[in-house]
Amino acid sequence: MSRYWHITDGAGRVEEVRGPGVVGEQPELKPGDSYQYTSGCPLSTPSGIMVGTYTMRNGRGEEFHIDIPAFSLDMPGK
């Protein structure tokens, strides 16, 4: 349904991004399905970290959150 990202650049500056779906889509996944997408983020330094949450809805209409663990952002060649 939506996503939230907490992005910290190499200088410690924080940017928060919230919005519907992922890359503007809200895919419906059945058990065993997977979904992949490519996206970008604002980053004013060659590296940083990102952590976030996806908000999902199950078949009964109940919303739940999926925590996305922190991962590094690194500009290629830096």
Residue, then its C-alpha position, 0 to 999 in steps of 0.5 A: m500500500s505504501r512505503y517509508w524510507h529513512i535515508t542518511d547520507g555520508a555527512g549524516r543528513v537525513e531525508e525521509v520519503r513516504g508515499p503510496g505503493v512502490v514506484g507508483e505501483q501496488p502489486e497484488l501478491k499471492p502466496g509464493d509470488s515475488y515482486q522486483y522493482t528498480s528505484g532511486c533515492p536522493l543522496s548528496t554524498p557518494s555513500g549512505i544508508m537506508v532503512g524503511t518499512y512497507t505497509m501491506r494489506n492482506g486478503r482480509g483487508e488487515e494492514f501490516h508492516i514489513d520492516i526493511p533492514a538498513f542497507s548501504l548506498d554506494m555510488p559505483g566507483k567510489 
